[in-house]
Amino acid sequence: MATLDPLQRAALEQAALWRARLNADAVDDTDRQAWQTWLDAHDQHRWAWQQVVQVQQRLGQLSGGLAGRTLDIAGQPAAIPRRGVLKGILVLAGTSGLGWAGYRELSSGPWTADYHTRVGKRQALTLADGTRLELNTDTALDVRYDNQQRLLVLRQGEVMITSAADKAGRPLRVQTVNGTVEALGTRFLVRRDSDASSTQLAVYQGQVGVMPRDGMGGAVVDAGDQVRFSHPKFVLGSPLEPDRDAWRRGLLIANDQMLGVFIAELRRYRPGWLNCANEVSSLRISGTFKLDDTEQILRAIGKTLPVRVERRTKYWVSIEPLTT
C-alpha cells in the first residue's frame, strides 16, 4: 500500500493553503509570484499542487472551505496509508459543501490507489505472482487478488502488463469503467481515456479477451492489433500504431502528426495547463522527443513551427499563432 512521508504531508498542507489563498478575492500579483516561488522550490511542492488540481478537476470546483482548513493530518503517524491520510480530508469534505458526492469522489480518487504515478513519471514493478507492470504518467491502479481471480483495476492512465502463469490457474483480468479484458498468456497495454469515455487495448504478444461493460459484443484480440471499447460501443481491431509504447523508453514520437493531437498527448506528461490554439492545431510535426524534458519539447516547437509559445507562468503555457 502506498504511503505518504512527512515531506509529502507537509507539501499537501501547504498546497491546500495556497489553493485557498489564490481563490481569495484580494489575490494580487505579489501573491501569485509568492506561489510561483513556493511551487518552484521543490519537486514535492509541484507534486502536491498537482494533487490539488486533479481533485479540483474531478469535483468541478474545490471548496475554499476544504482547502482553507488544510489537510487534517498533522497528528498522524510518519508513514501511513494514503487512505488513512485522506480520512481527515473526507471528514472536511462532508462539512464544506461537497457532501456525500464529494466524499465518494475523493475516496475513489487516484490518491487512494494501491499504485499511483505522478504527472510526467513512470514506474515499473513486479507483483507477487510474477506479473510485471509498467505504469505510465498519471496512472492509478489497484491490485485485487483473491482465490478466484487476479484483478487489476485501472482507475486512470495507462499500463503495460506482462502476465505471468499462475500456479492456481486464476485468470488475470484488467477492469476499467468501460469493461474488462482478460489475458491469455500475453503482453498488452491498457489505457483509459482521461474523460473515461473509452478504454484502449493494444496487444503485443499472445491474445487478450475483451468484454465491454454491458456483457455484449466481446472479442479476442490477437498480437499486433488494437481496439477501443466503451459502453455500449465496441470498435473492431486495427493494426498497432508504430511506437505506441515509446513512453516506456521515455520518448514521445511524432510522424507527420497534427500539432493539436501532439500537444494533447504531451499534456499528459506535463504538470499544469497546456493548450494549443485552434488556428495552429492542424500544423504537422515530426520528431523524437524526450519526455523527461518537456521544456525542451516546447522550445523545439517554437523554433521549427510558425507558432509562439506563450508562457504566463512555468505551468501555464499556450501554443499560439505568430502575431503579424
C-alpha positions, 0 to 999 in steps of 0.5 A: 500500500502506498504511503505518504512521508512527512515531506509529502504531508507537509507539501499537501498542507501547504498546497491546500493553503495556497489553493485557498489563498489564490481563490481569495478575492484580494489575490494580487500579483505579489501573491501569485509570484509568492506561489510561483516561488513556493511551487518552484522550490521543490519537486514535492511542492509541484507534486502536491499542487498537482494533487490539488488540481486533479481533485479540483478537476474531478469535483468541478470546483474545490471548496475554499472551505476544504482547502482553507482548513488544510489537510487534517493530518498533522497528528498522524503517524510518519508513514501511513496509508494514503487512505488513512491520510485522506480520512481527515480530508473526507471528514472536511469534505462532508462539512464544506459543501461537497457532501456525500458526492464529494466524499465518494469522489475523493475516496475513489480518487487516484490518491487512494490507489494501491499504485499511483504515478505522478504527472510526467513519471513512470514506474515499473514493478513486479507483483507477487505472482510474477506479473510485471507492470509498467505504469505510465504518467498519471496512472492509478491502479489497484491490485485485487487478488483473491482465490478466484481471480487476479484483478487489476483495476485501472482507475486512470492512465495507462499500463503495460502488463506482462502476465505471468502463469499462475500456479492456481490457474486464476485468470488475470483480468484488467477492469476499467469503467468501460469493461474488462479484458482478460489475458491469455498468456500475453503482453498488452497495454491498457489505457483509459481515456482521461474523460473515461469515455473509452478504454484502449487495448493494444496487444503485443504478444499472445491474445487478450479477451475483451468484454465491454461493460454491458456483457455484449459484443466481446472479442479476442484480440490477437498480437499486433492489433488494437481496439477501443471499447466503451459502453455500449460501443465496441470498435473492431481491431486495427493494426498497432500504431508504430511506437505506441509504447515509446513512453516506456523508453521515455520518448514521445514520437511524432510522424507527420502528426497534427500539432493539436493531437501532439500537444494533447498527448504531451499534456499528459506528461506535463504538470499544469495547463497546456493548450494549443490554439485552434488556428495552429492545431492542424500544423504537422510535426515530426520528431523524437522527443524526450519526455523527461524534458518537456521544456525542451519539447516546447522550445523545439516547437517554437523554433521549427513551427510558425507558432509562439509559445506563450508562457504566463507562468512555468505551468501555464503555457499556450501554443499560439499563432505568430502575431503579424 
